[in-house]
């Protein structure tokens, strides 16, 4: 009877040992899965952070370009404003006042050429101003898109890490 009791105890201990071994294997398997998930998250994090950094550099570039365009636009507006004030002071016949008192025909032609050149440069300045304003608007839209891309790049990382 004691032998039977010992055999039963031994069988019980073996079952207990098997159950503990299965539990250990289960825990180890879970740890391996978690370790694998952590490595994947770290890899994803590095990749996403690289994309975020690239977007931040792009935002910096766009901001700098926009600042330069703003500065250039302000300069052109000042130049145009000065020219408009000059034209206003000269009155409606400002161009004629320069052409009519010409002593001879060659001087008249030179003055006419000069006035045409000035008018051409003024048109050029206006065209540059319009182009720069268009570029500024384009870059502003582009900046908005890049900022949105940055937000949408950060979101999956935030979700994965929480």
MODELLER restraints for C-alpha pairs under 7 A, 6 or more apart:
rsr = mdl.restraints
at = mdl.atoms
rsr.add(forms.Gaussian(group=physical.xy_distance, feature=features.Distance(at['CA:45:A'], at['CA:157:A']), mean=6.52, stdev=0.5))
rsr.add(forms.Gaussian(group=physical.xy_distance, feature=features.Distance(at['CA:48:A'], at['CA:153:A']), mean=6.73, stdev=0.5))
rsr.add(forms.Gaussian(group=physical.xy_distance, feature=features.Distance(at['CA:52:A'], at['CA:150:A']), mean=6.06, stdev=0.5))
rsr.add(forms.Gaussian(group=physical.xy_distance, feature=features.Distance(at['CA:52:A'], at['CA:153:A']), mean=6.76, stdev=0.5))
rsr.add(forms.Gaussian(group=physical.xy_distance, feature=features.Distance(at['CA:55:A'], at['CA:146:A']), mean=6.53, stdev=0.5))
rsr.add(forms.Gaussian(group=physical.xy_distance, feature=features.Distance(at['CA:55:A'], at['CA:150:A']), mean=6.11, stdev=0.5))
rsr.add(forms.Gaussian(group=physical.xy_distance, feature=features.Distance(at['CA:59:A'], at['CA:143:A']), mean=6.33, stdev=0.5))
rsr.add(forms.Gaussian(group=physical.xy_distance, feature=features.Distance(at['CA:59:A'], at['CA:146:A']), mean=6.78, stdev=0.5))
rsr.add(forms.Gaussian(group=physical.xy_distance, feature=features.Distance(at['CA:62:A'], at['CA:139:A']), mean=6.56, stdev=0.5))
rsr.add(forms.Gaussian(group=physical.xy_distance, feature=features.Distance(at['CA:62:A'], at['CA:143:A']), mean=6.39, stdev=0.5))
rsr.add(forms.Gaussian(group=physical.xy_distance, feature=features.Distance(at['CA:66:A'], at['CA:136:A']), mean=5.96, stdev=0.5))
rsr.add(forms.Gaussian(group=physical.xy_distance, feature=features.Distance(at['CA:66:A'], at['CA:139:A']), mean=6.77, stdev=0.5))
rsr.add(forms.Gaussian(group=physical.xy_distance, feature=features.Distance(at['CA:69:A'], at['CA:132:A']), mean=6.33, stdev=0.5))
rsr.add(forms.Gaussian(group=physical.xy_distance, feature=features.Distance(at['CA:69:A'], at['CA:136:A']), mean=6.33, stdev=0.5))
rsr.add(forms.Gaussian(group=physical.xy_distance, feature=features.Distance(at['CA:73:A'], at['CA:129:A']), mean=6.07, stdev=0.5))
rsr.add(forms.Gaussian(group=physical.xy_distance, feature=features.Distance(at['CA:73:A'], at['CA:132:A']), mean=6.66, stdev=0.5))
rsr.add(forms.Gaussian(group=physical.xy_distance, feature=features.Distance(at['CA:76:A'], at['CA:125:A']), mean=6.89, stdev=0.5))
rsr.add(forms.Gaussian(group=physical.xy_distance, feature=features.Distance(at['CA:76:A'], at['CA:129:A']), mean=6.41, stdev=0.5))
rsr.add(forms.Gaussian(group=physical.xy_distance, feature=features.Distance(at['CA:87:A'], at['CA:94:A']), mean=6.96, stdev=0.5))
rsr.add(forms.Gaussian(group=physical.xy_distance, feature=features.Distance(at['CA:99:A'], at['CA:108:A']), mean=5.87, stdev=0.5))
rsr.add(forms.Gaussian(group=physical.xy_distance, feature=features.Distance(at['CA:99:A'], at['CA:111:A']), mean=6.21, stdev=0.5))
rsr.add(forms.Gaussian(group=physical.xy_distance, feature=features.Distance(at['CA:99:A'], at['CA:112:A']), mean=6.70, stdev=0.5))
rsr.add(forms.Gaussian(group=physical.xy_distance, feature=features.Distance(at['CA:102:A'], at['CA:108:A']), mean=5.23, stdev=0.5))
